[in-house]
Amino acid sequence: MVETKGKLREATHRAGIYYEASHEKTMDVERLIALAIALEALFSPADKGEFTFRISQSAAQFLARTPTEREEIFSQVREMYGRRSALFHGAYNVSKYDKGEFVTAEEVEVWASIIRRALLGFFVLYLRGEQDRQAVLDKIQSAAFDASIGDKVRADSDIEAFLLAYRSG
């Protein structure tokens, strides 16, 4: 069946690719991932919006200093997570995937930069003594309602300020 038009056929095409790929994997974890993608291609619901929204909003609140920058990061993370979800849940555009257009190198670089910045920020918070991940996430969520909380979290996680204070003191 070469034809891949129609949502059901696309789903079975994606599921089949990952089911077959599971037989080529040598590690059981890789087989699990491939099989999970195949299963989700067939059965996952279309709406995954709230989870994507929450991740995107948190990243934007944590990293961006201005509303414009928050909007940009929110959109970029939402797009990244949408592509990840499409891939992991087996709901990606088969034609774009087959042509190598599903994800570009430029997009990956933008997303890697966002994650690098976030990772450095979390690491700085850890070096400053923060041990509770959920407390950090709660502060990030609260920043949506209180700008001063966001400003404090961003200041506390600023790598340049941390390094300057470290060198000075």
C-alpha positions in Angstrom: 0.0 0.0 0.0 2.0 2.9 -1.3 -0.9 5.4 -1.0 -0.7 7.5 2.2 -3.6 9.9 1.8 -6.2 10.2 4.4 -5.8 10.3 8.2 -6.4 6.6 8.8 -3.9 5.6 6.1 -1.3 8.0 7.5 -1.9 6.6 11.0 -1.4 3.0 9.8 1.6 4.1 7.7 3.3 5.7 10.7 2.4 2.8 13.0 3.7 0.3 10.6 7.0 2.1 10.2 7.6 2.1 14.0 6.3 -1.4 14.5 8.8 -2.6 11.9 11.6 -0.5 13.3 11.0 -2.1 16.7 12.3 -5.4 15.2 15.5 -3.7 14.1 16.4 -2.2 17.5 18.8 -4.1 19.8 18.0 -2.3 23.0 14.7 -3.1 24.7 14.2 0.6 25.6 14.5 1.5 21.9 12.0 -1.2 21.1 9.7 0.2 23.7 9.9 3.7 22.2 9.2 2.5 18.7 6.3 0.4 19.8 4.8 3.2 21.9 5.0 5.5 18.9 3.3 2.9 16.8 0.5 2.4 19.4 0.0 6.2 19.8 -0.1 6.6 16.0 -3.2 4.5 16.1 -4.9 5.4 19.3 -3.8 8.8 20.7 -6.3 11.7 20.8 -5.7 14.7 18.6 -5.8 17.3 21.5 -2.7 17.6 23.5 -2.9 21.3 23.8 -2.9 22.0 27.6 0.4 20.1 28.2 2.1 21.9 25.3 0.7 25.2 26.5 2.0 24.7 30.1 5.5 23.7 28.9 5.7 26.6 26.4 4.5 29.1 29.0 6.9 27.9 31.6 9.9 28.1 29.3 8.8 31.6 28.2 8.4 32.8 31.7 11.7 31.4 32.8 13.8 32.6 30.0 12.4 35.8 28.6 12.8 39.3 30.0 10.3 41.1 27.8 6.8 40.3 26.7 7.9 40.2 23.1 10.7 37.7 23.9 8.2 35.6 26.0 5.9 35.4 23.0 8.7 34.3 20.7 10.0 31.6 23.1 6.4 30.5 23.8 5.8 30.0 20.0 9.1 28.3 19.4 8.7 25.9 22.3 5.1 25.2 21.3 6.3 24.4 17.8 9.1 22.2 19.1 6.9 20.3 21.5 4.2 20.0 18.8 6.7 18.3 16.5 8.0 16.1 19.3 4.4 15.1 20.1 3.6 14.4 16.4 6.6 12.2 16.2 6.2 10.4 19.5 2.4 10.0 19.1 2.7 9.0 15.5 0.8 11.9 14.1 3.4 13.6 11.9 3.0 14.6 8.2 4.2 11.5 6.4 5.1 13.4 3.2 7.2 16.0 5.0 8.9 13.3 7.1 9.7 11.2 4.0 11.2 14.3 2.2 13.3 15.2 5.3 11.3 18.4 5.8 9.6 17.5 9.1 12.4 19.2 11.1 15.1 21.5 9.8 18.6 22.0 11.1 17.8 25.7 11.7 14.8 24.8 13.9 16.8 22.3 15.9 19.5 24.9 16.6 16.8 27.4 17.8 15.3 24.7 20.1 18.7 23.6 21.3 19.6 27.2 22.3 16.4 27.5 24.3 17.1 24.3 26.1 20.7 25.2 26.7 19.6 28.5 28.3 17.0 26.8 30.4 19.5 24.1 31.5 22.0 26.8 32.5 19.4 28.7 34.5 18.3 25.6 36.4 21.9 24.7 37.1 22.5 28.2 38.5 19.5 27.9 40.7 20.9 24.6 42.0 24.3 26.2 42.6 22.6 28.9 44.6 21.1 26.2 46.8 17.8 25.4 45.3 16.9 21.7 45.7 13.2 21.6 45.0 12.3 21.4 41.3 8.6 21.7 42.0 9.2 24.9 44.0 11.0 26.4 41.0 8.1 25.3 38.7 5.6 26.8 41.0 7.5 30.1 41.0 7.6 30.1 37.2 3.8 29.5 37.1 3.2 32.3 39.6 5.2 34.7 37.4 2.3 34.7 35.0 0.3 36.6 37.6 3.0 38.5 39.4 5.8 40.0 37.3 8.0 40.6 40.3 8.2 36.8 40.9 9.3 36.3 37.3 11.9 39.0 37.6 13.3 37.4 40.7 13.4 33.9 39.2 15.1 35.2 36.1 17.6 37.2 38.2 18.4 34.3 40.4 19.0 32.0 37.4 21.1 34.4 35.4 24.4 32.7 34.6 26.2 35.9 33.9 25.2 37.5 37.2 26.1 34.3 39.0 29.6 34.1 37.4 30.2 37.8 38.1 29.3 37.3 41.8 31.4 34.1 41.9 34.5 35.9 40.5 34.0 38.9 42.8 33.4 37.1 46.0 
